[in-house]
Amino acid sequence: MKKNNQGFSLIELLIVVAIILIIAAIAIPSLLRSRIAANQASAVGSLRTINTVEVAYASTYNTGYSSDLSDLGGTAGTISAAGLIDSVLAGATNSSTKSGYSFVYAASAADGSGHINGYTINADPISNQTGTNHFYTDGTMVIRVNSTAVAAATDSPIGG
């Protein structure tokens, strides 16, 4: 008895590989755009979280807003480690990195009674592959966006 050991020809294999490459060429840019959109949504969500937590911090500790971003993190439930946000977002003293964005926090100077009555936060993409929009928020809790430069208080609000 003779077995038929015929497999795929080289042409058939090349056609299959070409089809896979065409599908990948179509899918990869969409995947990258989806990742950028997810990073940007995460940055906006993080800014909303910080805004909400700042209000909770100010009402809990009666000192105004936090003096730095790391005060909002931790686990102790104290004024310098409030445990209100995760350690990734709390980061170092006044900056952190999360989901391809760099967050920079700046508290205003304390008033005569030691209360901090204002803050600003900028969220900027680490590279053009992690995001395309720059975000800004402050004590007004309005999140502003700029697609070409670092966002500021004069930029348009999100969705507006």
C-alpha positions, 0 to 999 in steps of 0.5 A: 500500500502506498501512502499519499504524503502530500502536504501544502505546496510552497505557494499555498503556504506563502498565500496563507502567510500573506493573508495573515500579514494583511490582516495584521497590517489592518488590525495593529493600527486600530489596536494602537489607537484603542490603547491610546484611547484607553490611556486617555480615558484612564488619565481623565478618570485619574484626574476625576479621582484626585479631584474627588479625593481632594474634597474628601481630604479637605473635609476630613483633615480641615487643612484645605487641600493636600500639600502634595500628591503622596499625602493622598496615598498610603494606608495610615489614614493620617494627614500625610498618608490619607489612604484615599488613592492607590500608591501608583497614582499617589506616586512620589511627592508631587508626581506619578506615572500611570497608564502612559501618563505623567501626573504633576501636582502643584499645591498653592501656597498656604494662607495665614492659617496654614490652609492650602486653598488651591491646587493644579494637576497636569496629566501629560502623555509620556510619549505620542504612543501612550496618548495625544491629549494633555489634560489639566485640572485645578480646584474648580474640578473642571478637566481641560484638554489641549491636543498640541501642548501642555494644557492650562486653565485657559484651554477648553473643558472636556466635551466643551 
